[in-house]
Amino acid sequence: MSAGSSLPEVHELLAREAHLLDDRDYEGWLELFTDDCLYWMPIDPLAEEGEMRLNVFYDDKAKMRDRVSRLDSGSAYTEEPISLTARSFSALQIEQDDGERLVARSNFQLIAHRSGDQRLLGGRYRHRLVREDGGLRISEKHVVLLGSDAPQRPMTFLF
Amino acid sequence: MQRIFMRTWVYVGHDSEIAETGDYKRTFVGTEPVILTRGSDGAASVVVNRCSHRGAAVCLMPRGNSSGFRCQFHGWTFGLDGELLGVPYSEEAVDRDELSLSSAPRVESYRGFIFASFNPDVPPLTEHLRDVLPYIDRFVEHAGEYALRVSPDANEVVYDANWKMQLENNVDGYHLSFTHQSLFGVLQQRTGKQPRYLTGSSDGEARVEAFSNGHTVMDLRSVATEVLRERLGIVPGAPPPDADLDEHFGIEGAEDLYLASTGPPVNISIFPNLNLGSINICEVHPLAVNRTRVVLRPLLLADAPPDINRIRLRYHEIGSGPAGFVQPDDIEMFERVGLGLASEDVEWVQMTRGRERETAVDETHRFSHVSDETPQRGQYRCWRELMGGPA
């Protein structure tokens, strides 16, 4: 399979993910991921691996569920009142595609608004995808945030 | 800044951050930009990050290794201790002593924690810290014989409120069950139990304590054992509950080392800018009266199995940093206080809890129930003294 032919399918998946997050449909978002997935944001934007480094987050699926249940609990006070988010991604390219496993790279911009305070965050996404039961699921979401190694205000919404 | 941060001892870094000759760390004493360096004689120096010529910062990198610093503006070069080494096109005599980088006159360390003071007349560091030395010892020895080394990466957050909020919070036993309710919710969901640090009646063993020079401690002792163990159990990659830990980590006595990944159940606040708690070193940097930067680094164990250090990294990430499950909720409360204090109608806050029941060993050394505000009063007693008001 030539790289690029899966572009519309990947684009559709990432757009769906973006809308699920902005709509705060966290359960729907979790379903996009494989059971052995990884969702991480390194502190060092150039970090190639995060397992033996300190990260902003390095979540397995169980911790992603914890993150979501905390947000839904009403007592995660940085999200009471909630942050509204609108995100877009661009420059999507399929870097690898062997038919079963794909790597997709994109840039993102995330606008978060809470209590009159509007922030613009941006960076790069790298999604590793696997084909399961005919559809694509996310096995790794690697978020490189510009400024992840600088002081940040709380960012407890999802990326 | 002058009366507090330039007058007393201020924490600048851990030995392991500048382990080798030439290692440096860019940091601040209050708002004074400095560089902590390790010289070829093994001594630590704290030099002001300001070229003596026209004032340009000579160091922009957060950390690194170098034989010295070169100002890129006009090429002046300085040694690791700030000594002026070179002035390009220098045809007139240069007073090298006069034009070396300014430096903190006092730099001393205790068990790896390096402090600096711009006040040449401060008492020796160990005298300044005397009452909390046993607690620092306990913190340093929480993983037995293993030497501590800090993670080079740090989680950094910034908030819109006063720097003292972070110092107060580290020894505030009262807020845990309320501000951090969502963390307990996560633990309950995972374990099916209702873990709590403090239940009101069973917390007699835990206590808070205030000492001389504004240093304070919150000692949770065995009250925290169960909740910390459960928190460790939700770490990504934690061994399953029924795992043989010696086999899992490939060493003998692995259980103690694994359980040490939560740190000692004691929080220590060294006035004015160092919080020790969990396995973290937390630096508090005032940026303005209502803006603060907080730098958090977990302590890893030199020569421990990589799996142990991996657990420690993941443990830090559960609570700390801008996307953690704990620290952001503290910050939210600091900022809500900042919003509330905009009131001009009400002048004072209540910080009186435990005033009647606390035990006063002497004027500064007091201890009380873990939920009491004894440590916060101790911090403000020191603050008032340094600010020069009535003692």
Boltz contact constraints between the chains, C-beta under 6 A:
constraints:
  - contact:
      token1: [A, 43]
      token2: [B, 153]
      max_distance: 6.0
  - contact:
      token1: [A, 44]
      token2: [B, 153]
      max_distance: 6.0
  - contact:
      token1: [A, 53]
      token2: [B, 153]
      max_distance: 6.0
  - contact:
      token1: [A, 54]
      token2: [B, 151]
      max_distance: 6.0
  - contact:
      token1: [A, 54]
      token2: [B, 153]
      max_distance: 6.0
  - contact:
      token1: [A, 54]
      token2: [B, 313]
      max_distance: 6.0
  - contact:
      token1: [A, 55]
      token2: [B, 317]
      max_distance: 6.0
  - contact:
      token1: [A, 56]
      token2: [B, 321]
      max_distance: 6.0
  - contact:
      token1: [A, 56]
      token2: [B, 323]
      max_distance: 6.0
  - contact:
      token1: [A, 57]
      token2: [B, 317]
      max_distance: 6.0
  - contact:
      token1: [A, 57]
      token2: [B, 323]
      max_distance: 6.0
  - contact:
      token1: [A, 58]
      token2: [B, 317]
      max_distance: 6.0
  - contact:
      token1: [A, 60]
      token2: [B, 236]
      max_distance: 6.0
  - contact:
      token1: [A, 63]
      token2: [B, 236]
      max_distance: 6.0
  - contact:
      token1: [A, 66]
      token2: [B, 186]
      max_distance: 6.0
  - contact:
      token1: [A, 69]
      token2: [B, 189]
      max_distance: 6.0
  - contact:
      token1: [A, 70]
      token2: [B, 182]
      max_distance: 6.0
  - contact:
      token1: [A, 70]
      token2: [B, 186]
      max_distance: 6.0
  - contact:
      token1: [A, 70]
      token2: [B, 325]
      max_distance: 6.0
  - contact:
      token1: [A, 73]
      token2: [B, 182]
      max_distance: 6.0
  - contact:
      token1: [A, 73]
      token2: [B, 185]
      max_distance: 6.0
  - contact:
      token1: [A, 75]
      token2: [B, 181]
      max_distance: 6.0
  - contact:
      token1: [A, 75]
      token2: [B, 182]
      max_distance: 6.0
  - contact:
      token1: [A, 76]
      token2: [B, 182]
      max_distance: 6.0
  - contact:
      token1: [A, 77]
      token2: [B, 329]
      max_distance: 6.0
  - contact:
      token1: [A, 77]
      token2: [B, 332]
      max_distance: 6.0
  - contact:
      token1: [A, 78]
      token2: [B, 328]
      max_distance: 6.0
  - contact:
      token1: [A, 78]
      token2: [B, 332]
      max_distance: 6.0
  - contact:
      token1: [A, 151]
      token2: [B, 156]
      max_distance: 6.0
  - contact:
      token1: [A, 151]
      token2: [B, 157]
      max_distance: 6.0
  - contact:
      token1: [A, 151]
      token2: [B, 158]
      max_distance: 6.0
  - contact:
      token1: [A, 151]
      token2: [B, 293]
      max_distance: 6.0
  - contact:
      token1: [A, 152]
      token2: [B, 322]
      max_distance: 6.0
  - contact:
      token1: [A, 154]
      token2: [B, 322]
      max_distance: 6.0
  - contact:
      token1: [A, 154]
      token2: [B, 328]
      max_distance: 6.0
  - contact:
      token1: [A, 154]
      token2: [B, 331]
      max_distance: 6.0
  - contact:
      token1: [A, 155]
      token2: [B, 322]
      max_distance: 6.0
  - contact:
      token1: [A, 155]
      token2: [B, 323]
      max_distance: 6.0
  - contact:
      token1: [A, 156]
      token2: [B, 323]
      max_distance: 6.0
  - contact:
      token1: [A, 156]
      token2: [B, 328]
      max_distance: 6.0
